[in-house]
Amino acid sequence: MKNSGVEQIAANCTSLLRLGLAECRVKDRGLRKVLTCCGQLEHLDLSWCDKLTNTALTALPILPPVSSPIFSNTHREKKREEKGENEKDND
């Protein structure tokens, strides 16, 4: 799903409790829209959403709380993996 689809879901499904966006092409703006519009959200899966930047992910704590966010292999995770790989290469 593209970012525009995520924004449409956020705008039209404001009572969501759970949202799985794993492997979607959601960007920072789409994530902000979800967190702003879906105030009842308790579970948010952002696994493999590689279009998200550290800026969006670090802003999460100041936005409405989500009780169980999932962030595997997002942009932040990829940076950690690259750093780990680089450190291994230097050994």
C-alpha positions as CSV (number, residue, x, y, z in Angstrom):
1,M,0.0,0.0,0.0
2,K,1.2,3.5,-0.8
3,N,1.4,6.4,1.5
4,S,-1.8,7.9,0.0
5,G,-3.7,4.8,0.9
6,V,-2.5,4.9,4.5
7,E,-3.5,8.6,4.7
8,Q,-7.0,7.7,3.5
9,I,-7.3,4.9,6.0
10,A,-6.3,7.3,8.8
11,A,-8.7,10.0,7.7
12,N,-11.7,7.7,7.3
13,C,-11.1,5.1,10.0
14,T,-10.5,7.2,13.1
15,S,-11.8,4.6,15.5
16,L,-9.2,2.0,14.7
17,L,-7.7,0.0,17.6
18,R,-5.2,-2.0,15.6
19,L,-3.4,-1.2,12.3
20,G,-1.0,-3.5,10.5
21,L,1.2,-1.6,8.0
22,A,3.9,-4.2,7.7
23,E,5.7,-3.9,4.3
24,C,3.7,-0.8,3.3
25,R,5.3,2.1,1.6
26,V,4.2,4.5,4.4
27,K,6.2,7.6,4.7
28,D,6.6,10.0,7.6
29,R,3.6,12.1,6.6
30,G,1.4,9.1,6.5
31,L,2.5,7.9,9.9
32,R,1.9,11.4,11.4
33,K,-1.6,11.3,9.9
34,V,-2.3,7.8,11.4
35,L,-1.1,8.9,14.8
36,T,-3.0,12.2,14.6
37,C,-6.3,10.9,13.3
38,C,-6.5,7.5,15.0
39,G,-6.4,8.5,18.7
40,Q,-7.7,5.1,19.9
41,L,-4.9,3.1,18.3
42,E,-3.5,0.5,20.6
43,H,-1.4,-1.6,18.2
44,L,0.6,-0.4,15.3
45,D,2.8,-2.7,13.2
46,L,5.4,-0.9,11.1
47,S,7.6,-3.9,10.3
48,W,9.6,-3.5,7.1
49,C,8.3,0.0,6.5
50,D,11.6,1.2,5.0
51,K,10.3,4.5,3.8
52,L,10.0,5.8,7.4
53,T,12.9,8.0,8.6
54,N,14.4,8.4,12.0
55,T,12.7,11.8,12.2
56,A,9.2,10.1,12.2
57,L,10.2,7.3,14.5
58,T,11.8,9.5,17.1
59,A,8.7,11.7,17.1
60,L,6.5,8.8,18.2
61,P,7.0,9.5,22.0
62,I,5.6,13.0,21.7
63,L,2.5,11.9,19.7
64,P,-0.5,10.0,21.2
65,P,0.7,6.8,22.9
66,V,0.4,3.5,21.1
67,S,0.5,0.6,23.6
68,S,2.2,-1.9,21.4
69,P,4.1,-0.5,18.4
70,I,6.2,-2.9,16.3
71,F,9.2,-1.6,14.5
72,S,11.2,-4.3,12.9
73,N,13.4,-3.5,9.9
74,T,12.3,0.1,9.6
75,H,14.8,2.8,8.6
76,R,16.2,2.9,12.1
77,E,16.7,-0.8,12.2
78,K,18.4,-0.8,8.8
79,K,20.8,1.8,10.0
80,R,21.7,-0.4,13.0
81,E,22.2,-3.4,10.7
82,E,24.4,-1.4,8.4
83,K,26.5,-0.2,11.3
84,G,26.8,-3.8,12.6
85,E,27.8,-5.0,9.2
86,N,30.4,-2.2,8.8
87,E,31.9,-3.1,12.2
88,K,32.2,-6.7,11.2
89,D,33.9,-5.7,7.9
90,N,36.5,-3.7,9.8
91,D,37.5,-6.7,12.0
